[in-house]
């Protein structure tokens, strides 16, 4: 068995492959793929009539563009040398893919919450996507470049310090690490920001299936039915309805035995097609309403299509041929606690899906209203959570050895973040120009 000292030396040796300061010297490759072509290729297998919604949402700002352009950034990251220090990557670790949710014990945790692109790969790819999103969000909020740089550095520094702390812990201690919502509140000193965070947590605690019952359903013909709000939420065809019913048994089989028993205590009521997110718009996604003891005991599930990870063109296969299984396995590996109804299934035409609860005290931060100080604090929190997630799958001791105890890595990542923010502004401008010229259809405001 390799000793901790040898693992740390391996990490330091990786600096010969990619120096820490080299991360900050980023320019777009001369043969960089056209970002709009990348997006259009990604949309080729999606629901065509929904794609204008995706482009409309991405066109709102550079930050929303970055959210939807994980495939574009994956190609950019793959074009430069990497450390070879691999972890289970989130693959899309931008600011709004962190948030709070309930653990099975009903504790409110802060963690990564989106794993559609998860795949094993070099740890710095997630750190760079997080830092870039921090810098782009700061600029969108009207903060200057100095503030954007400081916020991105805060994320990288928090990641480095957390990895080094985790490197000193035993394996079980690392596995049991988690960030409770109460810990988040303890970090917030400014009274206004603390009140805002407390309000956000309060809203998250109310975001349950019972709350969704009142918001997403109505009584029609004496029966509870999901509301219609086309094109964002609409009734499924008879073919889709049969398909959802058919794949449900396979989904059930991927749950642990005790969860199958729990699921069996609910009965199917209704289903609808739902548009979700920014980058995910156009993927096939359904919500399912079930009831338990009576109609006031609801369970909402979300069944979402899982395509190939945007990282798959640039990294070795992760060992899961079923893309829904890939997403579920990545989530179970990275999150401190997972959804009790997390499972996967195969749908019509061999399409892969995964399922989870639609709402289980889930909540995210209002990044667009954050002051520079609040954004730095939130960036630190995300960096810490990302380090904890990586430590569960990668060699945290080697990564800690690579990062070191100086701020060289932090500053380089902040430099990268500003360079990539510039690139994102240019890519966003290309998208809006294509929309204005009519060469790309976009629907705004939904």
C-alpha positions in Angstrom: 0.0 0.0 0.0 1.4 3.4 -1.0 2.2 5.6 2.0 0.8 9.1 2.5 4.3 10.5 2.0 4.6 8.7 -1.3 1.2 9.9 -2.4 2.1 13.5 -1.5 5.3 13.1 -3.6 3.3 11.9 -6.5 1.2 15.1 -6.3 4.2 17.3 -6.2 5.7 15.4 -9.1 2.6 16.4 -11.2 3.9 20.0 -11.1 6.5 18.9 -13.7 3.6 18.0 -16.0 1.6 21.2 -15.3 3.0 23.8 -13.1 0.5 25.5 -10.8 1.1 28.9 -12.3 0.5 27.5 -15.8 -3.2 27.2 -15.1 -3.5 31.0 -15.3 -1.9 31.3 -18.8 -5.0 30.5 -20.8 -5.8 31.5 -24.4 -8.3 29.9 -26.7 -6.8 27.3 -29.0 -6.2 28.3 -32.6 -8.4 25.4 -33.8 -11.1 26.0 -31.1 -14.4 24.6 -32.3 -17.1 27.2 -33.1 -19.1 27.3 -29.8 -22.5 27.7 -31.6 -21.7 24.6 -33.7 -20.9 22.7 -30.5 -24.3 23.7 -29.1 -26.1 22.8 -32.3 -24.5 19.4 -32.4 -25.5 18.8 -28.8 -29.1 19.7 -29.6 -29.3 17.3 -32.6 -30.8 14.5 -30.4 -33.0 16.8 -28.3 -36.7 17.8 -28.6 -36.4 20.2 -31.5 -39.3 22.5 -30.6 -37.8 23.2 -27.2 -34.3 24.3 -28.4 -35.4 27.9 -29.0 -36.1 28.1 -25.2 -32.6 26.9 -24.5 -31.0 29.5 -26.8 -33.4 32.2 -25.4 -32.3 31.4 -21.8 -28.6 31.3 -22.8 -28.9 34.6 -24.5 -30.0 36.4 -21.3 -26.5 37.1 -20.1 -22.9 35.8 -20.2 -23.6 33.9 -17.0 -26.7 32.1 -18.4 -24.6 31.4 -21.5 -21.9 29.8 -19.4 -24.5 27.7 -17.6 -25.7 26.2 -20.9 -22.2 25.9 -22.5 -20.7 23.0 -20.5 -19.8 21.3 -23.7 -18.0 24.4 -25.0 -15.9 24.7 -21.9 -15.2 20.9 -21.8 -13.5 21.3 -25.2 -11.6 24.3 -24.0 -10.3 22.5 -20.9 -9.3 19.4 -22.9 -7.2 21.5 -25.3 -4.5 22.2 -22.6 -2.4 19.8 -20.6 -3.8 18.4 -17.3 -2.3 17.2 -14.0 -3.4 13.6 -14.4 -4.7 13.8 -10.8 -8.1 12.3 -11.4 -11.3 12.4 -9.4 -15.0 11.9 -10.1 -15.8 15.2 -11.8 -19.1 16.9 -11.5 -18.5 18.1 -15.0 -20.6 21.2 -14.7 -19.5 22.7 -11.3 -20.8 26.2 -11.9 -22.2 28.3 -9.0 -25.8 27.4 -9.4 -25.1 23.6 -9.4 -24.5 23.9 -5.7 -27.3 24.2 -3.2 -29.2 22.8 -0.2 -31.3 19.7 0.0 -32.5 17.3 2.6 -30.6 14.2 3.7 -32.5 11.0 4.3 -32.4 12.0 8.0 -34.1 15.3 7.1 -31.0 17.4 7.8 -30.5 20.3 5.4 -27.1 19.9 3.6 -25.1 22.1 1.3 -23.5 20.3 -1.6 -23.2 19.8 -5.4 -26.7 19.0 -6.8 -26.3 18.4 -10.5 -24.4 15.4 -12.0 -25.6 15.1 -15.6 -22.1 15.5 -16.9 -20.2 13.5 -14.2 -17.2 11.4 -15.3 -13.7 10.7 -13.9 -11.2 13.3 -14.9 -8.5 15.8 -13.8 -9.6 17.6 -10.6 -8.7 21.1 -11.9 -11.4 21.0 -14.6 -14.2 21.3 -12.0 -12.2 24.0 -10.1 -11.8 26.0 -13.3 -15.5 25.8 -14.2 -16.4 26.9 -10.7 -13.9 29.8 -10.7 -15.0 30.9 -14.2 -18.6 30.9 -13.2 -17.7 33.1 -10.2 -15.9 35.6 -12.3 -18.7 35.7 -14.9 -21.3 36.1 -12.2 -19.4 38.9 -10.6 -19.1 40.8 -13.8 -22.8 40.3 -14.5 -23.6 41.8 -11.1 -21.6 44.9 -12.1 -18.5 44.1 -10.0 -15.2 45.2 -11.4 -12.4 42.9 -12.6 -10.6 43.2 -9.3 -13.6 42.0 -7.4 -14.2 39.3 -9.9 -10.6 38.1 -9.6 -10.8 38.1 -5.8 -14.0 36.1 -5.8 -12.6 33.5 -8.1 -9.4 33.3 -6.0 -11.6 32.8 -2.9 -13.2 29.7 -4.5 -9.8 28.3 -5.5 -8.2 29.0 -2.1 -11.1 27.4 -0.2 -10.8 24.3 -2.4 -7.0 24.1 -1.7 -7.3 24.6 2.0 -10.2 22.1 2.3 -8.3 19.5 0.3 -5.2 19.9 2.5 -7.4 19.6 5.6 -9.1 16.5 4.3 -5.7 15.0 3.4 -4.9 14.8 7.1 -8.1 12.8 7.9 -8.7 9.0 7.8 -10.8 7.4 5.1 -14.0 7.0 7.2 -13.7 10.6 8.5 -13.5 11.9 4.9 -16.5 9.8 3.9 -18.6 11.1 6.7 -17.7 14.8 6.0 -20.7 17.0 5.1 -21.7 20.7 5.2 -24.8 21.3 7.3 -27.0 24.3 6.6 -26.4 25.5 10.2 -22.6 25.6 9.5 -23.4 27.8 6.5 -25.2 30.3 8.7 -22.3 30.3 11.1 -20.0 31.6 8.4 -22.2 34.6 7.6 -21.4 37.6 9.8 -23.1 40.5 8.0 -26.7 40.8 9.4 -28.4 41.5 6.1 -26.7 38.6 4.3 -27.5 36.3 7.2 -31.2 37.3 7.1 -31.2 36.6 3.4 -29.6 33.2 3.9 -32.0 32.3 6.7 -34.9 33.2 4.4 -33.5 31.0 1.6 -33.1 28.1 3.9 -36.7 28.6 5.2 -37.9 28.5 1.6 -35.9 25.4 0.9 -37.4 23.6 3.9 -40.9 24.3 2.5 -40.0 23.0 -1.0 -41.5 19.5 -0.5 -43.8 17.2 -2.5 -46.7 18.5 -0.4 -45.9 22.1 -1.3 -45.5 21.1 -5.0 -49.0 19.5 -4.8 -50.6 22.9 -4.2 -48.4 24.6 -6.8 -48.2 22.1 -9.6 -51.6 20.4 -9.5 -55.3 21.2 -9.7 -58.6 19.2 -9.5 -60.1 18.3 -12.9 -63.2 16.2 -13.1 -63.0 15.3 -9.5 -59.4 14.0 -9.7 -56.0 15.5 -8.9 -54.0 16.4 -12.1 -50.8 18.2 -12.9 -51.3 21.7 -14.2 -50.7 22.6 -17.8 -48.3 25.5 -18.7 -47.2 24.8 -22.3 -44.4 24.6 -23.4 -42.8 24.4 -19.9 -45.2 21.9 -18.4 -47.6 20.0 -20.6 -49.6 16.8 -20.9 -47.8 13.8 -22.4 -49.0 11.9 -25.4 -50.6 8.5 -25.0 -47.3 7.0 -26.3 -45.3 8.8 -23.8 -47.7 7.9 -21.0 -47.3 4.2 -21.8 -43.5 4.6 -22.0 -43.3 6.2 -18.5 -45.4 3.3 -17.1 -43.2 0.7 -18.8 -39.9 2.1 -17.6 -41.1 2.5 -14.0 -40.6 -1.2 -13.1 -36.9 -1.0 -14.3 -36.4 2.2 -12.3 -37.8 0.4 -9.2 -35.3 -2.5 -9.6 -32.4 -0.1 -9.3 -33.5 1.2 -5.9 -32.3 -0.5 -2.7 -34.7 -3.2 -1.4 -36.2 -1.1 1.4 -36.8 1.8 -1.0 -38.7 -0.5 -3.4 -41.0 -1.4 -0.5 -41.5 2.3 0.2 -42.2 3.1 -3.5 -44.7 0.3 -3.7 -46.8 2.1 -1.1 -47.5 4.9 -3.6 -49.8 4.7 -6.6 -49.5 6.5 -9.9 -51.8 9.5 -10.4 -50.5 11.6 -13.4 -47.4 12.6 -15.4 -46.4 15.6 -17.5 -43.4 16.7 -19.6 -41.3 19.5 -18.0 -38.7 21.9 -19.3 -35.8 22.2 -16.8 -32.7 24.3 -16.4 -30.7 26.1 -19.1 -28.2 23.6 -20.6 -30.7 20.7 -20.1 -33.5 22.3 -22.1 -34.5 19.9 -24.9 -33.7 16.8 -23.1 -36.7 14.6 -22.3 -37.9 15.2 -18.8 -41.1 14.1 -17.0 -42.6 14.7 -13.6 -44.7 12.0 -12.0 -47.3 12.5 -9.3 -47.9 9.6 -6.9 -49.9 9.4 -3.7 -49.5 7.3 -0.6 -51.9 7.1 2.3 -54.3 9.6 0.6 -54.1 12.5 -1.9 -52.6 14.7 0.9 -49.6 12.3 1.0 -47.9 13.0 -2.4 -44.6 12.1 -3.9 -43.3 13.9 -7.0 -40.6 12.2 -9.0 -38.6 13.6 -11.9 -37.5 11.3 -14.7 -34.9 12.9 -16.8 -33.0 11.8 -19.9 -29.3 11.1 -19.4 -27.2 11.6 -22.5 -23.5 11.2 -22.9 -21.4 13.4 -20.7 -20.0 16.5 -22.4 -16.7 15.3 -21.1 -16.9 11.9 -22.9 -15.4 13.2 -26.1 -12.2 14.2 -24.2 -11.8 11.6 -21.4 -11.6 7.8 -21.1 -15.0 6.1 -20.6 -16.0 6.0 -16.9 -17.1 2.4 -16.8 -20.9 2.8 -17.1 -22.5 2.0 -20.4 -25.9 3.1 -19.2 -25.9 6.9 -19.0 -28.5 7.0 -16.3 -26.4 4.6 -14.2 -23.4 6.9 -14.8 -25.3 9.9 -13.4 -26.6 8.0 -10.4 -23.2 6.4 -9.6 -21.5 9.8 -9.8 -24.0 11.4 -7.6 -23.8 8.7 -5.0 -20.1 8.9 -5.0 -19.8 12.7 -4.8 -22.7 13.8 -2.5 -22.5 13.5 1.2 -26.0 12.2 1.2 -28.2 11.2 -1.7 -31.9 11.2 -2.6 -33.6 8.1 -1.4 -35.4 7.6 -4.7 -32.3 8.0 -6.9 -32.4 5.3 -9.7 -32.1 4.7 -13.4 -33.9 3.1 -16.3 -34.1 2.7 -20.1 -36.9 4.2 -22.1 -38.2 4.0 -25.7 -35.7 3.7 -28.5 -33.0 2.8 -26.0 -32.9 6.2 -24.4 -31.4 6.4 -20.9 -33.0 8.1 -17.9 -32.6 8.6 -14.2 -35.1 9.4 -11.6 -35.1 11.3 -8.3 -37.5 13.3 -6.2 -38.6 16.6 -7.8 -38.5 18.5 -4.6 -36.9 17.5 -1.3 -36.2 20.8 0.4 -34.0 21.8 -2.5 -32.9 25.4 -2.8 -30.2 27.5 -4.4 -28.6 30.9 -3.8 -29.7 34.1 -5.5 -26.3 34.8 -7.1 -27.5 37.6 -9.2 -28.2 39.8 -6.2 -24.9 39.1 -4.3 -22.6 41.9 -3.2 -18.9 41.4 -3.8 -18.4 40.3 -0.2 -21.4 37.9 -0.3 -20.2 36.4 -3.6 -16.7 35.8 -2.2 -18.2 34.1 0.8 -20.5 31.9 -1.4 -17.5 31.1 -3.7 -15.6 29.9 -0.6 -18.5 27.7 0.4 -18.7 26.2 -3.1 -14.9 25.6 -3.2 -15.1 23.8 0.1 -18.0 21.6 -1.0 -16.2 20.7 -4.2 -13.1 19.7 -2.3 -15.1 17.4 -0.1 -16.8 15.8 -3.1 -13.5 15.2 -4.9 -11.8 13.8 -1.8 -14.3 10.9 -1.8 -13.1 9.5 -5.1 -9.6 10.9 -5.9 -6.3 10.8 -4.1 -6.7 13.8 -1.8 -3.2 13.4 -0.5 -1.7 13.7 -3.9 -3.9 16.6 -4.8 -2.9 18.3 -1.6 0.7 17.7 -2.4 0.2 19.3 -5.8 -1.6 22.3 -4.5 0.9 23.1 -1.7 0.7 25.6 1.1 1.2 28.8 -0.9 -1.4 30.7 -2.9 0.3 30.0 -6.3 -2.6 27.8 -7.5 -5.3 30.1 -6.2 -3.9 33.1 -8.0 -3.4 31.2 -11.3 -7.0 29.9 -11.2 -8.3 33.4 -10.6 -6.2 34.6 -13.6 -7.8 31.8 -15.7 -11.2 32.8 -14.5 -10.9 36.3 -15.9 -9.5 35.0 -19.2 -12.4 32.6 -19.5 -14.9 35.3 -18.5 -13.6 37.4 -21.5 -14.1 34.4 -23.8 -17.6 33.8 -22.4 -18.6 37.4 -23.1 -17.4 36.9 -26.7 -19.2 33.6 -27.1 -22.4 35.1 -25.6 -22.1 38.0 -28.1 -21.8 35.5 -31.0 -25.0 33.8 -29.8 -27.0 37.0 -29.5 -25.7 38.1 -32.9 -26.9 34.8 -34.4 -30.3 35.2 -32.8 -30.6 38.8 -34.0 -29.6 37.8 -37.5 -32.3 35.1 -37.5 -29.8 32.2 -38.0 -30.6 30.8 -34.7 -34.2 30.6 -33.3 -34.6 31.8 -29.7 -37.6 32.3 -27.5 -37.1 34.8 -24.8 -38.9 35.3 -21.5 -39.7 31.6 -20.7 
